[in-house]
Amino acid sequence: MALLEIRDLTRTFVRRGRPFAAVDHVSLTIDSGEFVAIVGRSGNGKSTLLNLVTGLLAPTSGTVTIDGTDVAGLDDRGISALRNRTIGFVTQSQTLLGNLTVLDNVILPATMHAANETSAERSEAVARPETAPPPADAGLPDTIAPIAAPAGPDALETRALGLLGRLGVADLAGCRPRELSGGEMRRVSIARALMNRPRLLIADEPTGDLDAQSTETVMRLLREEADHGTAVLMVTHDPDALAWADVVYAMDRGVLSERGRAPERTADRP
């Protein structure tokens, strides 16, 4: 079974009173350890496709199956758990939390994972209104106190710092997002997406704000993740990023078609 299986997927919108398919009967499978890149001009449905895969949008028709689970069949709690435990998602937009340090932003998915695991062990009776905990304070915390996890808070910090180091931004661990450049925030977001060791990494323009050296650093890391079994689905406009992928698809007016497969990697090829 493929880790990601997309079958006849369509998402229709209405513009000026007329329906159009942003994603038009797309089918695609990605196995564990496979690195797939999608190219195409802006406005041709690439980001919409990623949002369908992650459950942020519901399909008009067709199916998305991740690790044997039909994404559209999950409720809010189920899709949130899937994103936290199985998917790592690097979005185009900046989504770091401004009130947290870089290190705490990266650790956050792991603390949420621990919280979800604890919550799953509770009975339905605990969730009744009369026994439910009071609402969280409206103010956001300035630090993350890691929830007790099997690995322990020290192990979480070690992993987070290791990812930041591989991306060349470990020295920024104590900074706030407002102190970072666009490229630095991008690399921190990639570290956060990898924190829980996702089986499927989805990256929307992961090198969009990066110079040539940082682009190579990021792409080498994504390639290494794929070589260790992570399925990688990347949307990009960057021709330098394509050499690291196993197969490249093109998306035009919502239609996906294979553009080419990479030759076997050698010592002189990424």
N, C-alpha and C positions, 0 to 999 in steps of 0.2 A: 504494500500500500504506500502510495506517495504521501509525504508529509503534508504537502499542500496540493489540493485537487480542486480546480475551478472548472465547472461544467456549464457551458452554454449560458454564461453570465451576462445579463443585460440590466442596465440602469437607465431609465427614461426620465427626462425632465421636460418641462413645458416652458418654452420661451416665446414671448409675443403670441401666445395662444396656440402655438404649434408644438407638438411633442418631437423630441429628438433624443437619440440614444447616445449618451456620453460614453457608455460602454456597451458594445454591440455584439452579443453572442460570442463572448470570449471564452475559450477553453485553454487551460494550462495546467501542467503538473510539475511539481518541483520535489525532488527527492532530498533526503537528508544528505548534506555535504555538497549540494549543487548550488552554484552561484549563477543567478539569472539576472541580466540587465535588460531594462526596457528603455528605449529612446523614442523620441518623437517631439514634434513642436508643441509649444504650450497650447492648452485648450483642446487637446485631442483625447483626454480621458485617462491619462496615466495616474494622476493623483486620485481621481474618482475610483479607479480600480483598486488602489491600495486601501482606500477608505472602506470599500466593500469587503476586502479581505479581512480587515481588522474589526469589522462589525460596526464601524462608525456610521455607515450607510446601509440601508436594507436594499436588497436587489429587487428589481421589478420582476425578474424571472431568473431561473438558473440557480446554481448552488455553489457555495464555498465550503469545503471540508478541510479542516486542519486536524491532523493526527486522529482521523476517524470521526471527528465531531462536526456536525452541520452547524456552522456559525449562526445562520438565521434562526435556528431552533432554540437558541439560548436566550434566557431572560437577562436582565441587566446584571444581576449578580454573576451569572454564568459567564457572560462575555467579558466582564471585568476580570474575573479569575483567569480566563484564557489569556487575556492580554498580559496579565501580570506573570503568569507561570510559564507560558509557552511562547509568547510573541515578544520580541523587542522591536520597538517602533521609533525610528528617527524621522520626525516630521520636518517639513520645510520651514515652518514657523518656529520661533523661539518659544519654548515651553518650560524653561527652567523657572523655579519658584524664587522670586526676588528676595524673599525674607530668609532664605536659607543659604548657607555657604555652598560652594562648589562641592565639597566633600559630602555634605548632607543631602544635596540634590541627587548625587550618584547613589548614595546608600538608601534613599527613600523607597525605591521599589522592593528592596529586600525586607524592610520593616513592614511594608504593606503585605508582602507575601506571608510573613510570620503572623500578622494580624488575621489574614484570611484563613490560615491554617488553624489558628486558635478558634476563630468564629465557627469554622466548619464542624468542630467537635461539640458545639453546644446544641442542646435540644431545641425544638421549635418553641417549647414553653418559655424559654428564656427570652424570646423575642416579643412576648406579649407586652402590650403597652404598660401594664401595671408593674412589670419587672424589668422593662427596658431601661438602660442607663440614661441619664439626662443628656440633652443635646450638648454637643461639643461647643466650646466657647467660640464666638464668632471670630475672635482674633486668631491669627495664625501664629504658631510658635516660631521663636527665633532660632531654635536648635532642634535637632532630632535626637531623642533619646531612644536608641534602638530597642525594639521589643525583644525580649529574650528569644533567641532562635537557636536551633541545634548547633549552628556554627559558632554562635556567640558574637557579641558586638565587636570584639577585637578582630575576629576573622572577617567580618563584613568590612571594617575599615581597611584591613590589609588588602582585600580584593579590590575595593574601590580605588585605593591609592595605586595599586598595580595597574589597573586599567587607565587611570589618568597618566601614569608614567609611560605606558606604551603609546599613548597619544600625545606625549610631549607637553602635558599641562599639569603635572603633579605639583609644580610650584605654586599653582593657583588654588590649591585645595581650600585655603582659608578665605578666599575672596568671595564677594557677592556677585551675582550675575551682572549687575550694573557696572562693575569694574572691568568687565571682559569685552573684548572685541567680538565681532560677529563670528569670526573663524574660531575663536576660543570657545564661545558658547556652543558652536556646532560640535566641536570635539568632546566637550563635556556631555552633551546630549547623547553622543554615541556611547560614551562610557556608561551612562545611565541605562541606555537600552540593553547593554550587554551584562549588566550587573547580576541579573538572575539566571545567567547562562541559558538564554532562550534557545529553543529548538528551531525557531523561525525568526530570522532578523529581516525586518522590512525597513528600507532606507530610501527616503524621498529626497533626492538631491543631497547626498551626504557630503559632497565636496563643493557645494555651491558657494561658500564664503572663503575657500581655502586657496593659499598659494600652492605652487608646484610641489614644494617640499612637504607641506602638510598634507596635500592630496596623496602623495605616495605613502606617507605614514598611515593615513586612514585606510587606503585601499589595501595596503599590506596586512593590516590588522583584520579587515573583513575577509581577505583571502585566507588568512590563517584560521579564522573562525570556521569558514567553510571546509577547509582541509581537516578540521577536527570534528566535522559532522553537523555543523549548523547549516540549515538551508537559508540562503540569502536571496532576497528579492530586492533589487535596486532599480530605482528610476533615476535617470541622469541625462544631463545635456553635455556632460564633460567627456570628450573623446578620449582623454587620458585614462579615464576610469574603466573604459570598456575592455582594455587588455587584460584585466584581472578576472573577468567573468568567463564562465564556461560556455554560455550561450547568450546571444543578444537577440531581442525581439524589437520590432518597431510597432508603434501604435499610431494609427492614422484614422481620424474621425471615429474613434471608438473601436476600431477593428485591429486586432492583434495578429501579427504575422512574424514568423521566424526570419531573422536577417542573416544569421550565421552562427556557427559553432567554432569555438577556439581550438587551435591545434594543441597537441599535448604540450604541457609546460616543460621547458628545458632550463638549463642553468642560466641562459641569457634572456629568458622570458619570465615575466612576473609569475 
